[in-house]
Amino acid sequence: MKLVTHQTGPEGPYRSPLLIEETLPIEKELYLGIVSIRTEARPVFMASGAGGMEIEQVGGGESCCNSEEYIDPGLGLEAFQRASLLRAGLKAQQINSECNS
């Protein structure tokens, strides 16, 4: 099978292995990512409630994130930052349960 995506273009590579798994209903898709920001010399954790397979197309290529938190490598991701990131589309009970653990 030829794998064609927006990243590979129409000439996509051929793939023969195939993994089939049961599908489950998706209630909501989120985007979470960590990138290194050279000008800040530290990573930034980004979250968006508009996530999914086509996250690059959300917002026309502009920053689509509901939350961006710079991470101090010496401290890690702090509780207030986790709470801010979790607000990107999660329900209140999910925020409370995740931030208290």
Secondary structure, DSSP 8 states (H G I E B T S, - for coil): -B---TTT-TT--B------------S---EEEEEEETTTTEEEEEEESS-STTGGGGGGGS---SEEEE-BTTTBS-HHHHHHHHTTT--HHHHHHHHT-
